């Protein structure tokens, strides 16, 4: 197993345990995390992204179902994210929605670039419409 996959598996375990110190130990100090919700750089901002997810989905879990091997230095994974929306969720634009009690199961993928044994670039992809539809919102404007 490569250093990239050892690191990605440690990150997966830390995320599923909601172990923030373990999550951040996988990232370089100046790492960049890009997702549909925005760009975060450095431990403070990346930690905030994970904390927001853990707050909104206290039982958040990610299960890998495909890992692409054979790339020079990119760990590419497809996931299923699951959880129950019981806490506030920050929306693009700064609004928060209260917990809906709904379960989610969304598909996602990510790529991570590693240097010096840490993730320095992490790109996360998921369909926001799939997430919002499962929370009961779809394309309708929220009140």
TACOR-V148614 format. One record per backbone hydrogen bond with DSSP energy under -0.5 kcal/mol. CO is the residue of the C=O (numbers start at 1). NH is the residue of the N-H. If there is no record, write none. Layout:
{{CO & NH} {CO & NH}}
This chain:
{{2 & 6} {3 & 7} {4 & 8} {5 & 9} {6 & 10} {7 & 11} {8 & 12} {9 & 13} {10 & 14} {11 & 15} {12 & 16} {13 & 17} {14 & 18} {14 & 19} {15 & 18} {18 & 20} {19 & 23} {20 & 24} {21 & 25} {22 & 26} {23 & 26} {24 & 27} {26 & 119} {28 & 31} {29 & 43} {31 & 42} {32 & 34} {32 & 122} {33 & 40} {34 & 124} {35 & 38} {38 & 35} {40 & 33} {41 & 45} {42 & 46} {43 & 47} {44 & 48} {45 & 49} {46 & 50} {47 & 51} {48 & 52} {49 & 53} {50 & 54} {51 & 55} {52 & 56} {53 & 57} {56 & 86} {56 & 87} {57 & 60} {61 & 82} {62 & 64} {63 & 80} {66 & 78} {67 & 69} {68 & 76} {74 & 76} {75 & 112} {76 & 68} {77 & 110} {78 & 65} {78 & 66} {79 & 108} {80 & 63} {81 & 106} {82 & 61} {83 & 104} {84 & 86} {85 & 100} {85 & 101} {89 & 97} {91 & 94} {95 & 91} {97 & 89} {102 & 85} {104 & 83} {106 & 81} {107 & 127} {108 & 79} {109 & 125} {110 & 77} {111 & 123} {112 & 75} {113 & 120} {113 & 121} {115 & 118} {118 & 115} {119 & 28} {120 & 32} {121 & 113} {122 & 34} {122 & 124} {123 & 111} {125 & 109} {126 & 128} {127 & 131} {128 & 132} {129 & 133} {130 & 134} {131 & 135} {132 & 137} {133 & 136} {137 & 140}}
